[in-house]
C-alpha cells in the first residue's frame, strides 16, 4: 500500500496595519503595514500607551475598523482619542 504525502502551503505571515494617529518623531505612522504580527521594536511604545497596540488590525479589516473609529462611543474610537491625547511622551 502506497502512502501519499499531503503538501501544506506555508502559512502567510499575518499583515497588520496601524489605524491610529501618527506618533510624533516618526515613531509610528498611520496606515503603516507590518508583516509577521506586532512590531517588536515598538514594545516600549506599547508599554507607555497600551491603546496604540489595540489599533493594529489585520489589513483585511481596515475598512471596517476605519468606520468604527469614526463612530463615537466605540472602543476603537476611545482608543484613538486616548492616543491623540496621551500618545507617547
ABEGO torsion letter per residue (X at the ends): XBBBBBBBBBBBBBBBBBABBBBBGGABBBGBBBBGEBBAAAAAAAAABAAAAAABBBAAAAAAAAAAAABBGBAAAAAAAAAAAAEBX
